[in-house]
Amino acid sequence: RILALQAGEVDVLDAIPLDVSQVVLGNPDIQVLRVASTAHRQLHMRCDMAPFTDKRVRQALALCIDRSQLVDGLCRGMAA
């Protein structure tokens, strides 16, 4: 899809994969419109397995997570 966009074979894509977003964003021949989205990512832990069976461990882990760094790392700065 990205190659077709770059070649001018398609005019619109509904989403750009994060792994190629910088290639598309850096191309002056492509206009990118950013719109709000309801898409989201989740982190899961097995709360039925140690050490996550302990509520204190889960709370401590929640306090340790740098959410802004997580967003920047996973979404390459393309999320809120």
C-alpha positions as CSV (number, residue, x, y, z in Angstrom):
1,R,0.0,0.0,0.0
2,I,2.8,2.4,0.9
3,L,4.6,1.6,-2.3
4,A,1.4,2.3,-4.3
5,L,1.0,5.6,-2.5
6,Q,4.6,6.6,-3.3
7,A,4.2,5.6,-6.9
8,G,1.0,7.6,-7.3
9,E,-1.1,4.5,-7.9
10,V,-3.4,5.4,-5.0
11,D,-4.5,8.7,-3.7
12,V,-5.7,7.9,-0.1
13,L,-4.8,5.5,2.7
14,D,-6.9,5.2,5.8
15,A,-3.9,4.5,8.0
16,I,-0.1,4.4,7.8
17,P,1.8,1.7,9.6
18,L,4.1,3.1,12.3
19,D,7.1,1.3,11.0
20,V,7.0,3.3,7.7
21,S,5.4,6.5,9.0
22,Q,8.6,8.5,8.9
23,V,9.2,7.6,5.3
24,V,5.7,8.8,4.4
25,L,5.9,11.9,6.7
26,G,9.3,12.8,5.2
27,N,8.0,12.7,1.6
28,P,7.1,16.2,0.4
29,D,4.9,14.8,-2.3
30,I,2.6,13.2,0.2
31,Q,0.1,15.2,2.3
32,V,-0.7,13.6,5.6
33,L,-3.8,14.6,7.5
34,R,-3.9,13.6,11.1
35,V,-7.2,13.0,12.7
36,A,-8.3,11.9,16.2
37,S,-8.8,8.2,16.5
38,T,-10.4,5.8,19.0
39,A,-7.7,3.2,18.4
40,H,-5.8,2.2,21.5
41,R,-3.1,-0.2,22.7
42,Q,-3.2,-2.2,25.9
43,L,-0.7,-3.9,28.2
44,H,-1.9,-7.0,29.9
45,M,-0.6,-9.1,32.8
46,R,-1.7,-12.5,34.0
47,C,-3.2,-11.7,37.4
48,D,-3.7,-15.3,38.1
49,M,0.0,-16.0,38.0
50,A,2.7,-14.9,40.5
51,P,3.9,-12.3,41.1
52,F,0.9,-10.5,39.7
53,T,-1.5,-12.3,42.1
54,D,-0.4,-9.8,44.7
55,K,-2.3,-6.5,44.3
56,R,0.7,-4.6,45.7
57,V,2.9,-5.8,42.9
58,R,0.4,-4.7,40.3
59,Q,0.2,-1.3,42.0
60,A,3.9,-0.9,42.2
61,L,4.3,-1.8,38.5
62,A,1.6,0.7,37.6
63,L,3.6,3.4,39.5
64,C,6.8,2.5,37.7
65,I,5.5,2.8,34.2
66,D,6.5,6.0,32.4
67,R,3.5,6.4,30.3
68,S,4.8,9.2,28.1
69,Q,7.9,7.2,27.3
70,L,5.8,4.2,26.6
71,V,3.6,6.2,24.1
72,D,6.6,7.7,22.4
73,G,8.4,4.3,22.2
74,L,5.4,2.2,20.9
75,C,3.8,4.9,18.8
76,R,6.9,6.8,17.8
77,G,5.4,10.1,19.0
78,M,2.3,9.6,16.9
79,A,-0.2,9.2,19.8
80,A,-1.6,11.1,22.8
